[in-house]
Amino acid sequence: MLILLTNDDGVHSEGLLALREIFAKTDDVCVVAPERERTCVGHAITLHKPLRIKKVANNTYASNGSPADCVYLGIRAILKKKPDIIISGINKGPNMGQDVNYSGTVAAAKEGAFLGIPSLAVSICAREKFLFNDAALITQRIIDIVKNKTFIDSTFLNVNIPNISHKKLHGFMVTKLGKRIYNDEVFERVDPRGVTYYWIGGNSEGYEHKLGTDFYAVEKGSVSITPLGLDMTHTGSIKTYKTYFRRSL
């Protein structure tokens, strides 16, 4: 099996290297990842500056582009055939709830789905002392399960793994996106030249405790697997909006 690996933490990230090490034992692996951290860039595609690719090791390439760029370049410029599966990660920190809209990790998997390739975004739910090897073993198990299965209606999988030993995990839980409670702030500062600048920050670790969500699964020590789709239409509201716009111009 040919696997394309990428991430948004950069080509030298420990999570990416853990995936490469474990999958290279059994499969053909190609890494195409950003040359530096590109956290929270979302699904950015670079159109207005040149994209460059640098080979940094055997079958390992760094690009100045976004995570989604890396997937596109990997498929269109580096690999001679489409990969069988794309894995984006392992991200340093969770990607649950609304975070998926910001995440470069999730966007890379979404780009893979755009191109018709089964894709996963994998994140480890911690901020420090990451158990990447355990998370890589779980990722390998997930791939063993899905590699001969159909990804329905261009879905892709958003995987969040608790930061505990793989032997202590309580299995898999297929979930829906939960809701994170943000309390972000904007900090205003002044640089040495007297010019005002801003930092976006704050603590966004709160979430709603609801059964069946990605947050619930991780809280219970299970691996959260959330199917995400390319169609962002909110079908449940179409009827209501039709009543708003039923009059002709």
Residue pairs with C-beta under 8 A, 6 or more apart in sequence:
1 26
1 27
1 28
1 84
1 85
1 147
2 27
2 28
2 29
2 30
2 79
2 81
2 82
2 83
2 84
3 23
3 27
3 28
3 29
3 30
3 83
3 84
3 85
3 86
3 87
3 143
4 30
4 31
4 32
4 71
4 74
4 75
4 79
4 83
4 85
4 86
4 87
4 112
4 117
5 16
5 19
5 20
5 23
5 29
5 30
5 31
5 32
5 33
5 86
5 87
5 88
6 16
6 31
6 32
6 33
6 67
6 70
6 71
6 74
6 86
6 87
6 88
6 108
7 13
7 15
7 16
7 33
7 34
7 67
7 88
7 89
7 90
7 91
7 104
7 105
7 108
8 34
8 37
8 38
8 39
8 40
8 41
8 66
8 67
8 88
8 91
8 103
8 104
8 105
8 107
8 108
9 15
9 16
9 37
9 39
9 91
9 92
9 105
10 16
10 33
10 34
10 35
10 36
10 37
10 38
11 31
11 33
11 34
11 35
11 56
11 60
11 61
11 62
13 33
13 37
13 92
14 130
14 132
15 89
15 90
15 91
15 92
15 122
15 124
15 130
15 132
15 135
15 136
16 31
16 33
16 89
16 90
17 132
18 90
18 132
18 133
18 135
18 136
19 87
19 89
19 90
19 122
19 136
19 139
20 29
20 31
20 60
21 136
22 133
22 136
22 137
22 139
22 140
23 29
23 87
23 140
23 143
28 59
29 59
30 59
30 60
30 61
30 74
30 78
30 79
30 83
31 57
31 59
31 60
31 61
32 53
32 61
32 63
32 70
32 71
32 73
32 74
32 78
33 61
33 62
33 63
33 67
33 70
34 62
34 63
34 64
34 65
34 66
34 67
34 70
34 104
35 54
35 62
35 63
35 64
38 66
38 67
38 104
39 104
40 102
40 103
40 104
41 66
41 67
41 104
41 107
42 101
42 102
42 103
42 104
42 107
43 68
43 107
43 110
43 111
44 66
44 68
44 69
44 104
44 107
45 66
45 68
45 69
45 72
46 65
46 66
46 69
51 63
51 64
51 65
51 69
51 73
52 63
52 64
53 61
53 62
53 63
53 73
53 77
53 78
54 61
54 62
54 63
55 61
56 62
61 73
61 74
61 78
63 69
63 70
63 73
65 73
66 104
66 107
67 88
67 104
67 105
67 107
67 108
67 111
68 104
68 107
68 108
68 110
68 111
70 108
71 86
71 88
71 108
71 111
71 112
71 115
72 111
72 115
74 83
75 82
75 83
75 115
75 117
82 115
82 116
82 117
83 117
84 117
84 118
84 147
85 117
85 118
85 119
85 120
85 143
85 146
85 147
86 108
86 109
86 112
86 117
86 118
86 119
86 120
87 109
87 119
87 120
87 122
87 139
87 143
88 105
88 106
88 108
88 109
88 112
88 119
88 120
88 121
88 122
89 105
89 120
89 121
89 122
89 123
89 124
89 139
89 159
90 122
90 123
90 124
90 130
90 132
90 135
90 136
90 139
90 161
91 103
91 105
91 121
91 122
91 123
91 124
92 124
92 126
92 127
92 130
93 123
93 124
93 125
93 126
93 127
94 123
94 124
94 125
94 160
94 218
95 103
95 105
95 106
95 121
95 123
95 158
95 160
96 123
96 125
96 158
96 160
96 177
96 178
96 180
96 207
96 213
96 214
96 215
96 218
96 224
96 226
97 177
97 178
97 179
97 180
97 207
97 213
97 214
97 215
98 177
98 179
98 180
98 182
99 180
100 106
100 121
100 158
100 177
100 228
103 121
105 121
105 122
105 123
106 121
106 158
106 228
108 119
108 121
109 119
109 120
109 121
109 156
109 157
109 158
110 119
110 121
110 156
110 228
110 230
111 119
112 118
112 119
112 156
113 119
113 151
113 154
113 155
113 156
113 230
114 154
114 230
116 154
118 146
118 147
118 151
118 156
119 151
119 156
119 157
120 139
120 142
120 143
120 146
120 156
120 157
120 158
120 159
121 156
121 157
121 158
121 159
122 135
122 139
122 159
122 161
123 158
123 159
123 160
123 161
124 130
124 131
124 132
124 135
124 160
124 161
124 163
125 160
125 161
125 162
125 163
125 218
126 163
129 163
130 163
131 163
131 164
131 165
134 161
134 164
134 165
134 166
135 161
135 163
135 166
137 166
138 161
138 166
138 169
138 223
139 159
139 161
142 157
142 159
142 172
142 223
142 225
146 157
151 157
152 227
153 229
153 231
154 229
154 230
155 227
155 228
155 229
155 230
156 227
156 228
157 225
157 226
157 227
157 228
158 214
158 224
158 225
158 226
158 227
158 228
159 223
159 224
159 225
159 226
160 214
160 217
160 218
160 223
160 224
160 226
161 169
161 218
161 223
161 224
162 169
162 218
162 221
162 222
162 223
164 221
168 221
169 221
169 222
169 223
170 220
170 221
170 222
171 222
171 223
172 222
172 223
172 225
173 216
173 217
173 220
173 222
173 223
173 224
173 225
174 225
174 226
174 227
175 212
175 213
175 214
175 216
175 217
175 224
175 225
175 226
176 212
176 213
176 214
176 226
177 213
177 214
177 226
177 228
178 207
178 208
178 210
178 213
178 214
178 215
178 216
179 207
179 208
179 210
179 213
180 204
180 206
180 207
180 215
181 204
181 206
181 207
181 208
182 202
182 204
182 206
183 202
183 203
183 204
183 206
184 200
184 201
184 202
184 204
185 200
185 201
185 202
186 198
186 199
186 200
186 201
187 198
187 199
187 200
187 201
188 196
188 197
188 198
189 196
189 197
189 198
189 199
190 196
190 197
191 197
207 215
208 215
209 215
209 216
209 219
210 216
214 224
214 226
215 224
217 223
217 224
218 224
